[in-house]
Amino acid sequence: MATLETKSDADIDQWITNHERAGKTRAPLFQELIVERNRRHGRGLDITTSIAAMTKSARENRYISYGDLAASNGLTWTKARPLMNGSHGHLDDLLAYCHSHEMPLLTAIVVGINHLDTGDMDEDTIEGFVAGIRRLGVSVADPVEFLKQCQSDCFEWAAKQPDVPDAATDAVEE
């Protein structure tokens, strides 16, 4: 098979859609497709960096704002906002990545700055979160209950993860 780098954006998007429709959202190729789409369109928002930031926040048993997620990638919220939302946005790619790797859905703890204390999401936000997970073949009966369970799963999972050194503070002294 040819490498994904040689495929067009339309090919990548179609393969992702085909995997979603076929319920193959945990297949290794689906995982590679999500990473490739992010590499092409992330414009500074990186899956690995965002997963690390969300995991760190969850380990600290706290929610993370969209702005803090953008900042973890070295971007301002103003620059990152148009890249974050919607089908195939960064949050959607993160959701697909977590699901395909059988991780908790870490994007459940990414909330608006005015909801950092509660973890609540505005109606449009929770609708986008649920639409993304439904595209991945997960059935959701009660969106708010599903969100709260996902958030609980994130905090429980993160508490069991090993410490990850912070590259900024762990530089080797010479």
ZIKA-V748671 format. One line per field, one symbol per residue. ss: DSSP state (h for helix, s for strand, l for the rest). psi: psi as a letter, one per 30 degrees, with the letter a starting at -180 (. if undefined). burial: 1 if it has 16 or more other C-alpha atoms within 10 Angstrom, else 0. A space follows every 50 residues. Layout:
BEGIN
ss: ???
psi: ???
burial: ???
END
This chain:
BEGIN
ss: lllhhhllhhhhhhhhhhhhhhlllllhhhhhhhhhhhhhhlllllhhhh hhhhhhhhhllllsshhhhhhhllllhhhhhhhhlllllhhhhhhhhhhh lllllhhhhsslhhhlllllllhhhhhhhhhhhhhlllllllhhhhhhhh hhhhhhhhhlllllllllllllll
psi: kllffflleeeeeeeeeeeeefghggkeeeeeeeeeeeeegfhfjkeeee eeeeeeeeeghllkleeeeeefgglleeefeffellkgleeeeeeeeeef ghllifffgjllefgfffglkleeeeeeeeeeeefggkkjejeeeeeeee eeeeeeeeffklkkkjeefgkkk.
burial: 00000000000100111011000111000110111111001101111011 10111111101111111111111010100100111101111111111111 00011111111100010011100001011111101110000011011001 111110110000000000000000
END
